[in-house]
Amino acid sequence: MHFADFVSGSFAGACGVAVGYPLDTVKVRIQTQKQFTGVYQCVVETFSKEGVHGFFKGMSLPIATISMTSSVVFGTYRNCLQCLSQARGACCGPNTKLDVFLSGMAGGVAQVSVMSPGDIVKVRLQCQTESRRALTKTPKPKYHGPVHCLLTIVKQEGLMGLYRGALPLMLRDGPSYATYFLTYATICEWFAGGSKKKLDWYVVMLAGGIAGMAGWTIGTPMDVIKARLQMDGARETKKYKGFFHCIAETARVEGTGVFFRSLGINWLRAFPVNMVVFFTYEVLTGFFQAGGEGVDPPQLGLE
């Protein structure tokens, strides 16, 4: 059992949230609110009405929960790789690309049970554009903070309300994390040239950034559906009867292009976030394993 990966993944995830949260807020608002027509317009309007604080609404709970979810993702990924290697009777041999893909998918699916409650709170608070400092005639915020939002959802929608959007979240994170880890391992393998030499930090950061962009390319359509299901009924009458109805109605009203409406900002956010995530993860894992300078390339075979 690789315990270091759980700890390293936890810290890496928290660092990634801090770096990417403002752009994540913009992304969620573009996906769920029609008054925002683009990234620039959303940024300007959010800043003018809510100030800098508007970009960080609901961040405290994701910082806490992402530490757990990232721990689950990286820990599950590394231990699945080990199990698949042992299943072939090749404990010390390289993992195949299929091993990496399946282990990444397992990590993405495993973290949903931990991630879903914090994610719906994050989305609800990010889409709450009302300001507490506004005039008395304007609507007041429905939620006063992460804890109040969490309790309100449980009170009004029951415990299952915290898992609204869990299916698209699973369908987003399973394939996207499979792509994410496979891309990272493949790029590292290219730079290592099949040798066992340690990789420079810029290689790790570049590979992490590109891996993040690749993962979000796969995951963005389900991310749009997830956000809409999580917001459905929170501000107005429910529009969607369920997962498939949300997909069909969204495509009918706004066209299929809406499923990739936020892809650009996902890419913009994913590159620096995952540079930081993998840099932190590799540094801490190397420290716990008493490694030297640089990073060991992933042991990925070409079978």
C-alpha positions as a Markdown table, in Angstrom:
| # | Residue | x | y | z |
|---|---|---|---|---|
| 1 | Met | 0.0 | 0.0 | 0.0 |
| 2 | His | 1.4 | 3.4 | -1.0 |
| 3 | Phe | 0.4 | 5.8 | 1.7 |
| 4 | Ala | 2.7 | 8.6 | 0.6 |
| 5 | Asp | 0.6 | 9.2 | -2.5 |
| 6 | Phe | -2.5 | 9.9 | -0.4 |
| 7 | Val | -0.7 | 12.5 | 1.6 |
| 8 | Ser | 1.1 | 14.1 | -1.4 |
| 9 | Gly | -2.1 | 14.1 | -3.4 |
| 10 | Ser | -3.9 | 15.9 | -0.5 |
| 11 | Phe | -1.5 | 18.8 | -0.4 |
| 12 | Ala | -1.2 | 19.0 | -4.2 |
| 13 | Gly | -5.0 | 19.3 | -4.6 |
| 14 | Ala | -5.2 | 22.1 | -2.0 |
| 15 | Cys | -2.5 | 24.1 | -3.8 |
| 16 | Gly | -4.3 | 23.6 | -7.1 |
| 17 | Val | -7.6 | 24.9 | -5.8 |
| 18 | Ala | -5.9 | 28.1 | -4.5 |
| 19 | Val | -4.3 | 28.7 | -7.9 |
| 20 | Gly | -7.4 | 28.0 | -10.1 |
| 21 | Tyr | -10.4 | 29.0 | -8.0 |
| 22 | Pro | -11.0 | 32.5 | -9.6 |
| 23 | Leu | -11.2 | 31.1 | -13.1 |
| 24 | Asp | -13.3 | 28.2 | -11.8 |
| 25 | Thr | -15.9 | 30.7 | -10.6 |
| 26 | Val | -15.9 | 32.4 | -14.0 |
| 27 | Lys | -16.3 | 29.0 | -15.7 |
| 28 | Val | -19.3 | 27.9 | -13.5 |
| 29 | Arg | -21.1 | 31.2 | -14.0 |
| 30 | Ile | -20.7 | 31.0 | -17.8 |
| 31 | Gln | -22.0 | 27.5 | -17.8 |
| 32 | Thr | -25.1 | 28.2 | -15.7 |
| 33 | Gln | -26.1 | 31.9 | -16.1 |
| 34 | Lys | -27.1 | 33.3 | -19.5 |
| 35 | Gln | -26.3 | 36.9 | -18.5 |
| 36 | Phe | -22.6 | 36.1 | -18.9 |
| 37 | Thr | -21.8 | 35.9 | -22.5 |
| 38 | Gly | -18.0 | 35.4 | -22.3 |
| 39 | Val | -15.0 | 35.2 | -20.1 |
| 40 | Tyr | -14.0 | 38.9 | -20.3 |
| 41 | Gln | -17.6 | 40.2 | -19.7 |
| 42 | Cys | -18.0 | 37.8 | -16.8 |
| 43 | Val | -14.8 | 38.9 | -15.1 |
| 44 | Val | -15.6 | 42.6 | -15.5 |
| 45 | Glu | -19.1 | 42.3 | -14.3 |
| 46 | Thr | -18.2 | 40.1 | -11.3 |
| 47 | Phe | -15.4 | 42.5 | -10.3 |
| 48 | Ser | -17.6 | 45.6 | -10.7 |
| 49 | Lys | -20.5 | 44.2 | -8.7 |
| 50 | Glu | -18.8 | 42.0 | -6.1 |
| 51 | Gly | -15.2 | 43.0 | -6.0 |
| 52 | Val | -12.3 | 40.5 | -5.7 |
| 53 | His | -14.3 | 38.5 | -3.1 |
| 54 | Gly | -16.7 | 37.5 | -5.8 |
| 55 | Phe | -14.1 | 35.3 | -7.4 |
| 56 | Phe | -13.5 | 33.4 | -4.2 |
| 57 | Lys | -17.0 | 32.7 | -3.1 |
| 58 | Gly | -17.4 | 29.2 | -1.5 |
| 59 | Met | -13.6 | 28.4 | -1.6 |
| 60 | Ser | -13.2 | 27.4 | 2.1 |
| 61 | Leu | -15.1 | 24.2 | 1.8 |
| 62 | Pro | -13.5 | 23.1 | -1.6 |
| 63 | Ile | -10.1 | 23.7 | 0.0 |
| 64 | Ala | -11.0 | 21.2 | 2.7 |
| 65 | Thr | -12.8 | 18.7 | 0.5 |
| 66 | Ile | -10.3 | 18.8 | -2.4 |
| 67 | Ser | -7.6 | 17.7 | 0.0 |
| 68 | Met | -9.6 | 14.5 | 0.6 |
| 69 | Thr | -10.7 | 14.0 | -3.0 |
| 70 | Ser | -7.2 | 14.6 | -4.4 |
| 71 | Ser | -5.8 | 12.2 | -1.8 |
| 72 | Val | -8.3 | 9.6 | -2.9 |
| 73 | Val | -7.5 | 10.2 | -6.6 |
| 74 | Phe | -3.7 | 9.9 | -6.4 |
| 75 | Gly | -3.8 | 7.2 | -3.7 |
| 76 | Thr | -6.2 | 5.1 | -5.6 |
| 77 | Tyr | -4.3 | 5.6 | -8.8 |
| 78 | Arg | -1.0 | 4.5 | -7.4 |
| 79 | Asn | -2.3 | 1.5 | -5.6 |
| 80 | Cys | -4.4 | 0.4 | -8.6 |
| 81 | Leu | -1.2 | 0.5 | -10.7 |
| 82 | Gln | 0.5 | -1.7 | -8.1 |
| 83 | Cys | -2.4 | -4.2 | -8.0 |
| 84 | Leu | -2.5 | -4.5 | -11.8 |
| 85 | Ser | 1.2 | -5.1 | -11.9 |
| 86 | Gln | 1.0 | -7.8 | -9.2 |
| 87 | Ala | -2.0 | -9.4 | -11.0 |
| 88 | Arg | 0.3 | -10.0 | -14.0 |
| 89 | Gly | 3.0 | -11.4 | -11.7 |
| 90 | Ala | 5.3 | -8.5 | -12.6 |
| 91 | Cys | 5.8 | -6.7 | -9.3 |
| 92 | Cys | 8.9 | -4.9 | -10.5 |
| 93 | Gly | 8.0 | -4.5 | -14.2 |
| 94 | Pro | 6.7 | -1.4 | -15.9 |
| 95 | Asn | 2.9 | -0.7 | -16.1 |
| 96 | Thr | 1.3 | -0.7 | -19.5 |
| 97 | Lys | -0.7 | 2.3 | -20.9 |
| 98 | Leu | -3.9 | 0.4 | -20.3 |
| 99 | Asp | -2.9 | 0.0 | -16.6 |
| 100 | Val | -2.4 | 3.8 | -16.3 |
| 101 | Phe | -5.7 | 4.5 | -18.1 |
| 102 | Leu | -7.7 | 2.1 | -15.9 |
| 103 | Ser | -6.0 | 3.2 | -12.7 |
| 104 | Gly | -6.7 | 6.9 | -13.5 |
| 105 | Met | -10.4 | 6.0 | -14.2 |
| 106 | Ala | -10.6 | 4.2 | -10.9 |
| 107 | Gly | -9.2 | 7.2 | -9.1 |
| 108 | Gly | -11.7 | 9.6 | -10.8 |
| 109 | Val | -14.7 | 7.4 | -10.0 |
| 110 | Ala | -13.6 | 6.7 | -6.4 |
| 111 | Gln | -13.4 | 10.4 | -5.4 |
| 112 | Val | -17.0 | 11.2 | -6.4 |
| 113 | Ser | -18.5 | 10.0 | -3.1 |
| 114 | Val | -16.2 | 12.4 | -1.2 |
| 115 | Met | -16.3 | 15.3 | -3.7 |
| 116 | Ser | -20.0 | 15.6 | -4.5 |
| 117 | Pro | -21.2 | 17.4 | -1.4 |
| 118 | Gly | -18.4 | 20.0 | -1.4 |
| 119 | Asp | -18.8 | 20.5 | -5.2 |
| 120 | Ile | -22.5 | 21.3 | -5.1 |
| 121 | Val | -21.9 | 23.9 | -2.3 |
| 122 | Lys | -19.1 | 25.4 | -4.4 |
| 123 | Val | -21.3 | 25.7 | -7.4 |
| 124 | Arg | -24.2 | 27.2 | -5.5 |
| 125 | Leu | -22.1 | 29.8 | -3.9 |
| 126 | Gln | -20.2 | 30.7 | -7.1 |
| 127 | Cys | -23.5 | 31.3 | -8.9 |
| 128 | Gln | -24.8 | 33.5 | -6.1 |
| 129 | Thr | -24.2 | 36.9 | -7.7 |
| 130 | Glu | -26.1 | 38.9 | -5.0 |
| 131 | Ser | -23.9 | 41.0 | -2.8 |
| 132 | Arg | -24.3 | 41.5 | 1.0 |
| 133 | Arg | -23.2 | 45.1 | 0.5 |
| 134 | Ala | -26.0 | 45.8 | -1.9 |
| 135 | Leu | -28.9 | 48.3 | -1.3 |
| 136 | Thr | -31.8 | 47.1 | 0.8 |
| 137 | Lys | -34.2 | 47.0 | -2.3 |
| 138 | Thr | -32.0 | 44.4 | -4.1 |
| 139 | Pro | -32.3 | 40.6 | -3.3 |
| 140 | Lys | -30.1 | 39.3 | -0.5 |
| 141 | Pro | -27.9 | 36.3 | -0.9 |
| 142 | Lys | -29.7 | 33.0 | -0.2 |
| 143 | Tyr | -26.6 | 31.4 | 1.4 |
| 144 | His | -24.5 | 33.1 | 4.1 |
| 145 | Gly | -21.5 | 30.8 | 3.6 |
| 146 | Pro | -20.4 | 27.2 | 3.0 |
| 147 | Val | -21.8 | 25.7 | 6.2 |
| 148 | His | -25.1 | 27.6 | 5.9 |
| 149 | Cys | -25.3 | 26.5 | 2.2 |
| 150 | Leu | -24.6 | 22.8 | 3.2 |
| 151 | Leu | -27.3 | 22.8 | 5.9 |
| 152 | Thr | -29.8 | 24.6 | 3.7 |
| 153 | Ile | -29.4 | 22.0 | 1.0 |
| 154 | Val | -29.9 | 19.2 | 3.5 |
| 155 | Lys | -32.9 | 20.9 | 5.0 |
| 156 | Gln | -34.7 | 21.7 | 1.7 |
| 157 | Glu | -33.6 | 18.8 | -0.5 |
| 158 | Gly | -32.5 | 16.1 | 1.9 |
| 159 | Leu | -29.2 | 14.3 | 2.2 |
| 160 | Met | -29.5 | 13.2 | -1.4 |
| 161 | Gly | -29.6 | 16.8 | -2.4 |
| 162 | Leu | -25.8 | 16.9 | -1.7 |
| 163 | Tyr | -25.4 | 14.3 | -4.4 |
| 164 | Arg | -27.3 | 16.0 | -7.1 |
| 165 | Gly | -25.2 | 15.9 | -10.2 |
| 166 | Ala | -23.2 | 12.9 | -9.0 |
| 167 | Leu | -23.8 | 10.8 | -12.1 |
| 168 | Pro | -22.4 | 13.4 | -14.6 |
| 169 | Leu | -19.6 | 14.1 | -12.1 |
| 170 | Met | -18.7 | 10.4 | -12.2 |
| 171 | Leu | -19.0 | 10.4 | -16.0 |
| 172 | Arg | -16.8 | 13.5 | -16.1 |
| 173 | Asp | -14.1 | 12.4 | -13.7 |
| 174 | Gly | -13.7 | 8.7 | -14.7 |
| 175 | Pro | -12.7 | 9.3 | -18.4 |
| 176 | Ser | -11.1 | 12.7 | -17.7 |
| 177 | Tyr | -8.7 | 11.3 | -15.0 |
| 178 | Ala | -8.0 | 8.3 | -17.2 |
| 179 | Thr | -6.9 | 10.7 | -19.9 |
| 180 | Tyr | -5.2 | 13.0 | -17.4 |
| 181 | Phe | -2.8 | 10.3 | -16.0 |
| 182 | Leu | -2.2 | 8.7 | -19.3 |
| 183 | Thr | -1.2 | 12.0 | -20.9 |
| 184 | Tyr | 1.1 | 12.9 | -18.0 |
| 185 | Ala | 2.8 | 9.5 | -18.0 |
| 186 | Thr | 3.2 | 9.5 | -21.8 |
| 187 | Ile | 4.8 | 12.9 | -21.9 |
| 188 | Cys | 7.2 | 12.0 | -19.1 |
| 189 | Glu | 8.1 | 8.9 | -20.9 |
| 190 | Trp | 8.9 | 10.9 | -24.1 |
| 191 | Phe | 11.2 | 13.2 | -22.3 |
| 192 | Ala | 12.8 | 10.3 | -20.4 |
| 193 | Gly | 13.6 | 8.6 | -23.7 |
| 194 | Gly | 13.1 | 5.2 | -22.2 |
| 195 | Ser | 15.8 | 5.7 | -19.6 |
| 196 | Lys | 15.6 | 5.6 | -15.8 |
| 197 | Lys | 17.0 | 9.1 | -15.5 |
| 198 | Lys | 15.3 | 11.7 | -13.2 |
| 199 | Leu | 13.2 | 14.3 | -14.9 |
| 200 | Asp | 13.8 | 18.1 | -14.6 |
| 201 | Trp | 11.1 | 20.1 | -12.9 |
| 202 | Tyr | 10.1 | 21.9 | -16.0 |
| 203 | Val | 9.3 | 18.6 | -17.6 |
| 204 | Val | 7.0 | 17.6 | -14.7 |
| 205 | Met | 5.3 | 21.0 | -14.8 |
| 206 | Leu | 4.8 | 21.0 | -18.6 |
| 207 | Ala | 3.5 | 17.4 | -18.5 |
| 208 | Gly | 1.1 | 18.3 | -15.7 |
| 209 | Gly | -0.2 | 21.4 | -17.5 |
| 210 | Ile | -0.8 | 19.5 | -20.8 |
| 211 | Ala | -2.4 | 16.6 | -18.9 |
| 212 | Gly | -4.8 | 19.0 | -17.2 |
| 213 | Met | -5.9 | 20.4 | -20.5 |
| 214 | Ala | -6.3 | 17.0 | -22.0 |
| 215 | Gly | -8.4 | 15.8 | -19.1 |
| 216 | Trp | -10.7 | 18.9 | -19.3 |
| 217 | Thr | -11.1 | 18.4 | -23.1 |
| 218 | Ile | -12.8 | 15.0 | -22.3 |
| 219 | Gly | -14.6 | 16.2 | -19.2 |
| 220 | Thr | -16.1 | 19.6 | -20.2 |
| 221 | Pro | -19.4 | 18.4 | -21.7 |
| 222 | Met | -20.3 | 16.4 | -18.5 |
| 223 | Asp | -19.1 | 19.4 | -16.4 |
| 224 | Val | -21.7 | 21.6 | -18.1 |
| 225 | Ile | -24.5 | 19.1 | -17.3 |
| 226 | Lys | -23.3 | 18.6 | -13.8 |
| 227 | Ala | -23.3 | 22.3 | -13.0 |
| 228 | Arg | -26.8 | 22.7 | -14.5 |
| 229 | Leu | -28.3 | 19.9 | -12.5 |
| 230 | Gln | -26.7 | 21.2 | -9.3 |
| 231 | Met | -28.2 | 24.6 | -9.9 |
| 232 | Asp | -31.6 | 23.4 | -11.1 |
| 233 | Gly | -34.3 | 24.6 | -8.7 |
| 234 | Ala | -31.9 | 26.5 | -6.4 |
| 235 | Arg | -33.0 | 29.9 | -7.8 |
| 236 | Glu | -36.2 | 29.2 | -9.7 |
| 237 | Thr | -38.6 | 26.4 | -10.7 |
| 238 | Lys | -36.9 | 23.1 | -11.7 |
| 239 | Lys | -36.4 | 22.8 | -15.4 |
| 240 | Tyr | -34.9 | 19.3 | -15.8 |
| 241 | Lys | -36.6 | 16.0 | -15.0 |
| 242 | Gly | -33.3 | 14.2 | -14.8 |
| 243 | Phe | -29.9 | 13.5 | -16.3 |
| 244 | Phe | -31.0 | 12.6 | -19.9 |
| 245 | His | -33.7 | 15.3 | -20.0 |
| 246 | Cys | -31.0 | 17.9 | -19.0 |
| 247 | Ile | -28.8 | 16.8 | -21.9 |
| 248 | Ala | -31.7 | 16.8 | -24.4 |
| 249 | Glu | -33.2 | 20.2 | -23.3 |
| 250 | Thr | -29.8 | 21.9 | -23.1 |
| 251 | Ala | -29.0 | 20.8 | -26.7 |
| 252 | Arg | -32.5 | 21.7 | -28.0 |
| 253 | Val | -32.5 | 25.2 | -26.5 |
| 254 | Glu | -28.9 | 26.2 | -26.9 |
| 255 | Gly | -27.4 | 23.9 | -29.4 |
| 256 | Thr | -24.6 | 21.3 | -29.0 |
| 257 | Gly | -22.0 | 24.0 | -28.9 |
| 258 | Val | -23.0 | 24.8 | -25.4 |
| 259 | Phe | -21.4 | 21.6 | -24.1 |
| 260 | Phe | -18.0 | 23.1 | -25.0 |
| 261 | Arg | -18.8 | 26.7 | -24.2 |
| 262 | Ser | -16.4 | 26.8 | -21.2 |
| 263 | Leu | -13.6 | 24.7 | -22.8 |
| 264 | Gly | -11.4 | 27.7 | -23.4 |
| 265 | Ile | -11.5 | 28.8 | -19.8 |
| 266 | Asn | -11.1 | 25.2 | -18.6 |
| 267 | Trp | -7.9 | 25.0 | -20.6 |
| 268 | Leu | -6.7 | 28.4 | -19.3 |
| 269 | Arg | -7.3 | 27.3 | -15.7 |
| 270 | Ala | -6.1 | 23.7 | -16.1 |
| 271 | Phe | -2.6 | 24.4 | -17.3 |
| 272 | Pro | -1.3 | 26.4 | -14.3 |
| 273 | Val | -3.4 | 24.5 | -11.8 |
| 274 | Asn | -2.0 | 21.1 | -12.9 |
| 275 | Met | 1.5 | 22.4 | -13.2 |
| 276 | Val | 1.3 | 23.2 | -9.5 |
| 277 | Val | -0.5 | 20.0 | -8.6 |
| 278 | Phe | 2.0 | 17.6 | -10.2 |
| 279 | Phe | 5.0 | 19.7 | -9.1 |
| 280 | Thr | 3.7 | 19.6 | -5.4 |
| 281 | Tyr | 2.8 | 15.9 | -5.7 |
| 282 | Glu | 6.2 | 14.8 | -7.1 |
| 283 | Val | 8.2 | 17.0 | -4.6 |
| 284 | Leu | 6.3 | 15.6 | -1.6 |
| 285 | Thr | 6.3 | 12.0 | -2.9 |
| 286 | Gly | 10.0 | 12.3 | -3.5 |
| 287 | Phe | 10.5 | 13.7 | 0.0 |
| 288 | Phe | 8.5 | 10.9 | 1.7 |
| 289 | Gln | 10.4 | 8.3 | -0.3 |
| 290 | Ala | 13.7 | 10.0 | 0.4 |
| 291 | Gly | 14.5 | 10.6 | -3.3 |
| 292 | Gly | 17.2 | 12.7 | -4.6 |
| 293 | Glu | 17.1 | 15.7 | -6.9 |
| 294 | Gly | 14.6 | 15.5 | -9.8 |
| 295 | Val | 11.7 | 13.2 | -10.3 |
| 296 | Asp | 11.6 | 9.5 | -11.3 |
| 297 | Pro | 9.9 | 9.1 | -14.6 |
| 298 | Pro | 6.7 | 7.0 | -14.4 |
| 299 | Gln | 7.4 | 3.3 | -15.1 |
| 300 | Leu | 5.3 | 3.0 | -18.2 |
| 301 | Gly | 5.8 | 0.2 | -20.6 |
| 302 | Leu | 4.9 | 0.1 | -24.3 |
| 303 | Glu | 3.2 | -3.3 | -24.5 |
